[in-house]
């Protein structure tokens, strides 16, 4: 059983469209992180959400942490080809610095 | 400031051969991680170091994998002997006190 379930697994859209990807768990997290990984590169941190119900915005990206701190979503407005990549959510459910990653959502934005 | 540096970027070996990967973390980062990433999957933790001490190696297959972090800076991950199923990307990351992880570009291993 995957601790963090991400959906959809794959998403292919046209430039300019909006999209939302999800990260769900049955466990409570003190915080969740979102990373983006481009082909041939390591993951890069986008944001950390720490408070239930928190919403953080990073330009066209909006991150939300669920009220119960078990889930999170990432919404991208007017997607650009440069947004293409693998979006990973990660959390440390036991507070022991063992960051667990979901399988990711592979996003392709076509020009 | 230099990021996490890994080498080699790519390695192709035949099964049963040994292989080693090297990681130089960001200067001053006391925590170092080795992750394994299979195609289409998220990274999976192999081992975590706090300075020179391996504080979590529960996911490291110790029959064939070994790691060391001498002097609490650079680290080496070794596989001996390699198996076909070891083909993957091996990611090194570092952090300051368990905060944000900074990843290297990874070492892509292909075992034939």
Interface residues (C-beta under 8 A of the other chain):
Chain A: X4 X6 X33 X40 X41 X42 X43 X44 X45 X48 X88 X90 X96 X97 X98 X99 X100 X101 X102 X103 X104 X106
Chain B: X4 X31 X33 X40 X41 X42 X43 X44 X45 X48 X56 X91 X93 X98 X100 X101 X102 X103 X104 X105 X106
